[in-house]
């Protein structure tokens, strides 16, 4: 239908449509959201005031094209032949009379002769339900507990002209995003609402489509359970942080205790190693050799040996209790390799002093080994050197000169120390002394301590 302003209106099974661009086929739809009780459009007529009268399957609607809304709805309760009308069964006379036909006859009327209800209705919430039970409606908002999450509102429009045709729109802010379509249903139901803040909005119209758009607003607050409150969550976070702190503190305490125990054990084993290595018999023999030098009027040589002996004893003491200097890239209780080499030189020379001409020795530092920066546990090599001398070189036949070689070489992930000699060996030394191997020398005690350290 083309109206007096040359606008093209088309009725279909899905609503009323306005052609915005006829060539491109662009249309705007008007349906239930604009107040139509039914979207099946059977016929359209225009009155002398530019209003459209639209017959549907649920009555005749007066539609205002300027507002884009239905302004009145008439049905069988208003005297129509029925709610349903026939397709294209409509006509308008020259005097403005309109006729709409349906299964039960036709209705003839003039739009200007119809009485219209101009009164905007007052709105109210007549009943309120919580979890299916009726509850009073507070005047200043609704405050509920977390388990009161199923709500229902019975609404009413205070207009009694034709109350069954009063329409309503409502939505729950915080739960829905938009108004529901206009409906005569007076009950709004919401279930399983989460804790939070909501607002129930209501607007309505009378039977002739006069709307109260100011409406009503009811604020609603559903409290969170105690286990979902911010203070309980904060308490959980604090408790979790406390447990984590306690766990790490306990772990650190255990690690510190373990480290302290390891350090005490290392100190103990170092002292035990020192006790095993400072052999009173060895010291007595060295002093006897120096006494011979003095008696033979070789005081200078005796003095040199005395100085070396003091240095040797000092090295033994330093190595047993000292740690690596800071910033040298060494673990605690390690010493530079150069100190270990100096201790070995002093020790071997004193052994040679006691048995002159019995053996010679050589200390070899391989390529890539930096004695000043290479770390090594203190007194770790000396027991093996002593073993090579005591159980090998000192038992060579008279006139034989043995050779002792101590070498240090670099490998990918560490240091290789080799002690080689051409002496008689531990088994032969035990046979000569007629003593079991494990009792052949005090060096066995030092070797045992080294095994514990390893």
Phi and psi in degrees as a GROMACS rama.xvg file:
@    title "Ramachandran Plot"
@    xaxis  label "Phi"
@    yaxis  label "Psi"
@TYPE xy
-102.527  123.062  UNK-2
-83.8511  -175.267  UNK-3
-66.0865  -18.2132  UNK-4
-101.103  17.9736  UNK-5
65.3438  23.8858  UNK-6
-90.1882  136.557  UNK-7
-95.5153  122.227  UNK-8
-114.049  134.567  UNK-9
-127.606  129.064  UNK-10
-99.3526  140.717  UNK-11
-142.911  -174.619  UNK-12
-76.6664  -3.37438  UNK-13
-121.622  16.4666  UNK-14
129.17  -174.72  UNK-15
-95.7944  137.439  UNK-16
-127.48  136.426  UNK-17
-108.518  127.351  UNK-18
-78.5077  112.215  UNK-19
-84.4363  -34.6841  UNK-20
-143.411  104.073  UNK-21
-66.6403  -36.6024  UNK-22
-69.7744  -40.2216  UNK-23
-89.3429  -7.35029  UNK-24
71.4215  38.812  UNK-25
-97.8665  125.401  UNK-26
-129.168  155.93  UNK-27
-114.669  134.096  UNK-28
-100.048  143.171  UNK-29
-125.077  127.471  UNK-30
-144.872  -140.303  UNK-31
-61.435  -32.6311  UNK-32
-67.0755  -24.2472  UNK-33
-93.9031  5.70788  UNK-34
108.842  1.39438  UNK-35
-72.5653  128.272  UNK-36
-72.8141  -19.4844  UNK-37
-150.982  141.982  UNK-38
-95.9691  4.61017  UNK-39
-85.5067  106.057  UNK-40
-93.9989  122.083  UNK-41
-99.0953  -35.2872  UNK-42
-159.775  158.125  UNK-43
-137.496  133.607  UNK-44
-131.99  155.723  UNK-45
-116.541  133.086  UNK-46
-88.4002  -174.856  UNK-47
-77.0481  -4.60117  UNK-48
-110.972  18.6425  UNK-49
70.7214  11.8289  UNK-50
-82.995  148.242  UNK-51
-99.8382  137.293  UNK-52
-110.867  118.139  UNK-53
-118.208  121.181  UNK-54
-89.6194  128.445  UNK-55
-122.184  -172.458  UNK-56
-87.3116  7.8041  UNK-57
-138.475  38.2386  UNK-58
115.493  -175.998  UNK-59
-107.724  133.987  UNK-60
-114.143  140.143  UNK-61
-96.7283  122.775  UNK-62
-117.203  129.657  UNK-63
-96.3936  108.293  UNK-64
-63.6977  -28.3783  UNK-65
-72.8882  -40.9434  UNK-66
-83.1566  -21.8122  UNK-67
68.6442  31.7042  UNK-68
-138.235  153.208  UNK-69
-77.0729  126.888  UNK-70
-104.82  -10.654  UNK-71
-162.602  147.363  UNK-72
-131.722  129.558  UNK-73
-120.541  138.384  UNK-74
-140.374  -163.77  UNK-75
-61.6433  -26.8333  UNK-76
-69.7379  -15.4169  UNK-77
-96.2501  3.90744  UNK-78
104.396  6.35509  UNK-79
-70.718  158.333  UNK-80
-62.892  -18.2256  UNK-81
169.192  177.591  UNK-82
-82.4359  -24.9781  UNK-83
-97.934  139.032  UNK-84
-124.95  157.669  UNK-85
-83.9186  155.087  UNK-86
-66.9537  127.433  UNK-87
58.7018  19.9399  UNK-88
-92.4065  69.738  UNK-89
-150.415  147.374  UNK-90
-155.902  153.793  UNK-91
-126.756  131.394  UNK-92
-85.0439  171.704  UNK-93
-65.4898  -26.2923  UNK-94
-85.8342  -1.68014  UNK-95
97.5067  1.0375  UNK-96
-69.0487  141.602  UNK-97
-117.001  139.398  UNK-98
-125.746  129.563  UNK-99
-126.388  125.443  UNK-100
-106.113  150.19  UNK-101
-146.829  -172.032  UNK-102
-59.9429  -26.7629  UNK-103
-106.86  14.8103  UNK-104
127.642  -152.101  UNK-105
-142.187  160.231  UNK-106
-115.35  136.047  UNK-107
-121.606  126.692  UNK-108
-158.23  160.161  UNK-109
-107.926  127.274  UNK-110
-55.8922  -33.0355  UNK-111
-73.8798  -16.5102  UNK-112
-88.6976  -7.68593  UNK-113
-79.3428  134.025  UNK-114
-78.5372  136.298  UNK-115
-117.795  138.595  UNK-116
-86.7011  108.206  UNK-117
-89.3573  -2.40317  UNK-118
-83.7323  125.785  UNK-119
-76.1178  127.183  UNK-120
-77.949  148.675  UNK-121
-80.3453  148.764  UNK-122
-114.889  151.98  UNK-123
-155.948  155.183  UNK-124
-98.9823  109.595  UNK-125
-80.9417  -33.1659  UNK-126
-143.097  150.039  UNK-127
-136.645  132.938  UNK-128
-123.415  138.431  UNK-129
-121.18  118.652  UNK-130
52.5784  39.2189  UNK-131
84.9605  -8.31037  UNK-132
-104.919  137.567  UNK-133
-66.8401  138.585  UNK-134
-137.11  155.763  UNK-135
-70.8483  151.747  UNK-136
-104.012  108.673  UNK-137
-62.7112  151.843  UNK-138
-80.3946  -19.7566  UNK-139
-121.234  46.2625  UNK-140
97.7998  162.961  UNK-141
-116.428  123.649  UNK-142
-118.024  122.178  UNK-143
-126.265  159.955  UNK-144
-84.1611  170.879  UNK-145
-63.8775  -26.5274  UNK-146
-89.7069  -2.05926  UNK-147
-95.5199  74.5902  UNK-148
-116.183  3.33312  UNK-149
-116.196  113.391  UNK-150
-122.226  151.519  UNK-151
-144.165  138.82  UNK-152
-119.981  129.188  UNK-153
-100.073  119.294  UNK-154
-112.682  159.595  UNK-155
-149.795  150.36  UNK-156
-109.788  125.422  UNK-157
-82.3579  68.114  UNK-158
-141.371  117.499  UNK-159
-102.538  11.9961  UNK-160
-60.9567  -48.8188  UNK-161
-153.288  73.9244  UNK-162
-58.8054  -25.8186  UNK-163
-68.4706  -17.8198  UNK-164
-98.9912  0.432764  UNK-165
-63.7996  139.914  UNK-166
-119.184  157.909  UNK-167
-137.74  151.777  UNK-168
-134.906  139.425  UNK-169
-151.883  158.202  UNK-170
-157.659  153.05  UNK-171
-102.629  104.299  UNK-172
-65.7128  133.438  UNK-173
99.5889  -14.7944  UNK-174
-124.166  -39.6608  UNK-175
-115.085  159.428  UNK-176
-101.31  -17.029  UNK-177
-153.324  167.901  UNK-178
-64.9573  150.54  UNK-179
-75.47  165.636  UNK-180
-69.5084  155.176  UNK-181
-59.1514  133.346  UNK-182
-147.803  154.211  UNK-183
-88.4223  -2.34117  UNK-184
-68.6368  123.587  UNK-185
-94.1143  3.29252  UNK-186
-117.425  125.796  UNK-187
-112.373  124.976  UNK-188
-121.925  135.301  UNK-189
-134.45  131.846  UNK-190
-125.118  154.784  UNK-191
53.1266  48.2084  UNK-192
-75.5046  134.418  UNK-193
-78.7199  156.997  UNK-194
-56.3003  139.17  UNK-195
158.201  -171.043  UNK-196
-107.398  132.424  UNK-197
-133.004  165.691  UNK-198
-141.323  125.902  UNK-199
-91.9644  119.382  UNK-200
-106.681  137.954  UNK-201
-138.008  135.417  UNK-202
-140.654  157.527  UNK-203
-156.198  171.23  UNK-204
-133.471  163.84  UNK-205
-84.9403  -171.216  UNK-206
-68.568  -18.6338  UNK-207
-103.148  16.2908  UNK-208
78.3148  20.8512  UNK-209
-85.1348  114.619  UNK-210
-96.1348  142.163  UNK-211
-96.6732  92.9447  UNK-212
-81.4063  -14.5326  UNK-213
-65.3806  -44.6487  UNK-214
65.8788  -163.823  UNK-215
-128.331  151.926  UNK-216
-134.526  125.782  UNK-217
-117.925  111.331  UNK-218
-72.9639  141.695  UNK-219
-133.013  133.136  UNK-220
-125.522  122.594  UNK-221
-107.834  114.247  UNK-222
-71.0517  147.739  UNK-223
-78.6521  149.14  UNK-224
-64.4201  159.154  UNK-225
-58.9512  -31.5198  UNK-226
-78.4239  -5.42044  UNK-227
-113.541  7.4266  UNK-228
-78.4909  159.363  UNK-229
-64.4584  -36.9408  UNK-230
-69.8819  -33.6673  UNK-231
-70.4571  -40.0762  UNK-232
-63.1928  -39.6069  UNK-233
-62.9661  -39.9506  UNK-234
-63.2025  -40.7586  UNK-235
-62.8814  -42.6714  UNK-236
-62.6205  -43.5055  UNK-237
-63.6496  -41.4251  UNK-238
-64.7209  -42.3649  UNK-239
-62.9677  -42.4239  UNK-240
-62.7631  -39.7171  UNK-241
-63.8347  -42.0595  UNK-242
-64.2594  -42.3532  UNK-243
-62.5308  -44.3908  UNK-244
-61.3725  -43.9596  UNK-245
-63.1908  -41.9079  UNK-246
-61.0407  -48.0662  UNK-247
-67.5681  -34.4341  UNK-248
-65.4373  -44.2631  UNK-249
-63.2814  -41.9585  UNK-250
-63.9512  -42.968  UNK-251
-63.2205  -38.997  UNK-252
-63.2805  -42.0375  UNK-253
-65.1611  -40.3907  UNK-254
-65.4065  -41.3837  UNK-255
-63.1554  -42.9584  UNK-256
-63.8223  -41.4676  UNK-257
-63.6606  -40.6977  UNK-258
-65.9432  -42.2653  UNK-259
-63.4244  -41.3308  UNK-260
-62.7793  -40.6248  UNK-261
-63.8057  -40.9155  UNK-262
-66.6404  -40.5439  UNK-263
-62.9338  -40.2856  UNK-264
-64.842  -40.7295  UNK-265
-63.1086  -44.4224  UNK-266
-61.2521  -42.825  UNK-267
-61.7805  -45.9951  UNK-268
-67.1207  -32.5918  UNK-269
-65.9661  -42.3919  UNK-270
-64.7434  -41.5263  UNK-271
-61.9733  -39.5658  UNK-272
-63.6213  -41.6279  UNK-273
-60.8314  -44.8695  UNK-274
-62.8008  -34.7259  UNK-275
-73.7232  -25.1253  UNK-276
-95.2825  -30.2558  UNK-277
-82.2379  82.3891  UNK-278
-79.3268  117.582  UNK-279
-54.0526  -36.1209  UNK-280
-64.8789  -38.6772  UNK-281
-63.158  -45.7363  UNK-282
-61.925  -42.8668  UNK-283
-60.6001  -43.0442  UNK-284
-65.0349  -40.3292  UNK-285
-63.1747  -44.7207  UNK-286
-63.7387  -36.6652  UNK-287
-64.4011  -39.2394  UNK-288
-64.9671  -38.5915  UNK-289
-69.0097  -34.2169  UNK-290
-62.1606  -39.2697  UNK-291
-62.3271  -39.1835  UNK-292
-62.573  -40.0573  UNK-293
-67.2647  -44.8123  UNK-294
-63.7287  -28.689  UNK-295
-89.4297  17.6831  UNK-296
62.0837  28.6123  UNK-297
-108.993  63.2894  UNK-298
-66.3027  -36.4405  UNK-299
-62.5711  -45.1521  UNK-300
-66.2778  -39.2585  UNK-301
-62.8409  -40.6395  UNK-302
-64.1483  -40.0662  UNK-303
-61.9633  -42.2375  UNK-304
-67.7247  -35.3402  UNK-305
-63.8075  -41.8443  UNK-306
-63.0132  -43.7787  UNK-307
-64.0503  -37.3878  UNK-308
-63.1985  -42.923  UNK-309
-63.6314  -38.9565  UNK-310
-64.8522  -39.5966  UNK-311
-63.6403  -46.9929  UNK-312
-63.4779  -39.2283  UNK-313
-63.6695  -40.6327  UNK-314
-63.2899  -41.4049  UNK-315
-57.9242  -46.1359  UNK-316
-67.4024  -44.8367  UNK-317
-61.7019  -43.6762  UNK-318
-67.8219  -25.9775  UNK-319
-79.2496  -20.633  UNK-320
-127.245  -8.36152  UNK-321
-90.3791  161.312  UNK-322
-119.567  170.306  UNK-323
-65.9522  143.167  UNK-324
-63.8197  148.199  UNK-325
-64.2139  148.29  UNK-326
79.6868  9.73831  UNK-327
-97.9115  1.83644  UNK-328
71.7358  27.0737  UNK-329
-117.953  153.473  UNK-330
-72.9707  156.063  UNK-331
-59.7005  143.096  UNK-332
78.5969  0.415813  UNK-333
-88.3928  158.829  UNK-334
-130.256  158.631  UNK-335
-63.2288  148.532  UNK-336
-60.7186  -32.6825  UNK-337
-62.3568  -32.8312  UNK-338
-69.7399  -40.5764  UNK-339
-63.6873  -39.456  UNK-340
-64.4886  -42.114  UNK-341
-62.0313  -41.1441  UNK-342
-63.0823  -41.9143  UNK-343
-63.9428  -41.0001  UNK-344
-61.463  -46.8294  UNK-345
-61.6402  -43.5488  UNK-346
-64.3548  -49.0065  UNK-347
-62.3201  -39.2136  UNK-348
-64.7213  -34.7076  UNK-349
-71.3482  -34.2807  UNK-350
-64.6871  -38.8517  UNK-351
-67.6825  -31.2656  UNK-352
-63.4767  -37.386  UNK-353
-73.0515  -33.0941  UNK-354
-125.195  71.0895  UNK-355
-62.3949  138.225  UNK-356
77.5046  5.80828  UNK-357
-84.939  -34.6611  UNK-358
-160.972  162.525  UNK-359
-119.802  174.142  UNK-360
-145.747  164.757  UNK-361
-150.005  131.445  UNK-362
-111.62  122.046  UNK-363
-115.058  125.211  UNK-364
-106.407  114.161  UNK-365
-71.3664  169.29  UNK-366
-65.9974  136.725  UNK-367
90.2683  -5.61716  UNK-368
-99.0013  119.085  UNK-369
-101.97  105.894  UNK-370
-59.8367  -29.4  UNK-371
-78.7919  -23.5505  UNK-372
-113.597  -6.45438  UNK-373
-84.075  127.988  UNK-374
-92.5581  148.293  UNK-375
-154.723  142.708  UNK-376
-62.39  140.528  UNK-377
-66.1005  141.875  UNK-378
56.8764  33.2663  UNK-379
-88.486  -22.7639  UNK-380
-97.8418  -32.663  UNK-381
-54.7792  -41.5521  UNK-382
-61.037  -33.0607  UNK-383
-73.1575  -36.2872  UNK-384
-65.4816  -44.4155  UNK-385
-60.6136  -38.9648  UNK-386
-62.4184  -41.5926  UNK-387
-63.1008  -37.1359  UNK-388
-75.739  -50.4836  UNK-389
-67.791  -35.2653  UNK-390
-107.757  11.019  UNK-391
-141.34  -67.8544  UNK-392
-69.9268  -35.976  UNK-393
-73.0185  -12.159  UNK-394
-103.769  16.3519  UNK-395
-69.7319  152.097  UNK-396
-61.6493  153.887  UNK-397
-57.895  131.191  UNK-398
96.0969  -18.5019  UNK-399
-81.8598  138.015  UNK-400
-114.401  116.403  UNK-401
-84.2699  169.643  UNK-402
-133.114  128.95  UNK-403
-113.039  127.448  UNK-404
-124.629  126.038  UNK-405
-118.457  120.759  UNK-406
-127.046  147.016  UNK-407
-124.529  123.006  UNK-408
-133.531  154.524  UNK-409
-94.5432  135.925  UNK-410
-123.585  178.119  UNK-411
-55.7682  -45.6384  UNK-412
-120.276  23.0782  UNK-413
176.37  -161.994  UNK-414
-121.951  133.628  UNK-415
-104.79  126.667  UNK-416
-114.622  124.412  UNK-417
-119.082  130.857  UNK-418
-116.633  113.821  UNK-419
-122.145  140.426  UNK-420
-146.216  162.049  UNK-421
-113.558  35.4051  UNK-422
-78.9692  -168.488  UNK-423
-79.5988  -20.624  UNK-424
96.0363  162.302  UNK-425
-67.9528  -39.1959  UNK-426
-65.2155  -43.7903  UNK-427
-66.5  -38.1012  UNK-428
-64.0713  -36.7333  UNK-429
-67.7112  -37.9553  UNK-430
-64.743  -41.8738  UNK-431
-62.2226  -39.9331  UNK-432
-87.905  -8.49323  UNK-433
55.5702  44.9231  UNK-434
-134.424  139.064  UNK-435
-54.5038  151.636  UNK-436
-56.8051  -43.3078  UNK-437
-70.6491  -10.2467  UNK-438
-112.329  12.2923  UNK-439
-71.4601  -20.7177  UNK-440
-160.592  158.558  UNK-441
-64.7299  -18.6845  UNK-442
-63.5283  -23.9658  UNK-443
-60.7465  -35.1186  UNK-444
-66.8364  -43.4762  UNK-445
-64.7508  -38.0536  UNK-446
-64.8709  -41.0852  UNK-447
-62.0171  -40.538  UNK-448
-64.0693  -37.7028  UNK-449
-64.0476  -38.7828  UNK-450
-61.7409  -38.6223  UNK-451
-62.6684  -41.3195  UNK-452
-63.8161  -40.4717  UNK-453
